[in-house]
Amino acid sequence: MAVASNHWPGRLRYTPLVNIIIFIFAVAVFGAAAWYANAAIKTLMDMRPRPSNGKIIIYSLFMPFFTILQSLVDLAFHFYLSLHPTYALVVSVIYFTGWLTQWTMWMNCEVSEIGFDNANDGEICFQVDLAHALYSTVPSKSFEAIVIPRVGLGTIVIALYVVYGVMAALAVARKRRGAKGT
């Protein structure tokens, strides 16, 4: 039988289970991002010059993919090894920063008018070309139907990493307070 980590004092011992929620949302974002990447690759097939398939895939799937891996590793550490709160705090800060960067790119390049106005001929936001191509070939409602939920789910993942980080910081503080008292 799996044993939970003893590094997490009191009720905070359930904190690593936030990874289950993060995993579920990361899978949902990954699915939306995979659909987006597939649509982008198919739509941009005939455009010249066009971004590489690798650039589209990295842009769309990088953070969701690594979040899925990270949450599975953290859950395994929590149940079978020993997930330390300091590790969880560092991971939450790194992934919060990564998701915030990813989310900012998605917002700038796909949702806001800033991406369309400051596109620099697609150097920063190749999605400007993609958006124009998708709007001309795919009904705009289909494009919006995937962009908006993906950004929304990304927002939830960012919030979950904040919760995970705060709870890990509380566990670190409690352990240090307990270590000083003994």
Protein Blocks (a to p, Z undefined) as FASTA:
>chain_A
ZZddfkbgcjllmmmmmmmmmmmmmmmmmmmmmmmmmmmmmmmmmpccdddfklmmmmmm
mmmmmmmmmmmmmmmmmmmmcccfklmmmmmmmmmmmmmmmmmmmmmmmmmmmlmmmnon
olmmmmlmmmmmmmmmpcfklmmmmmmmmmmmmmmmmmmmmmmmmmmmmmmmmmmmmmmm
ZZ
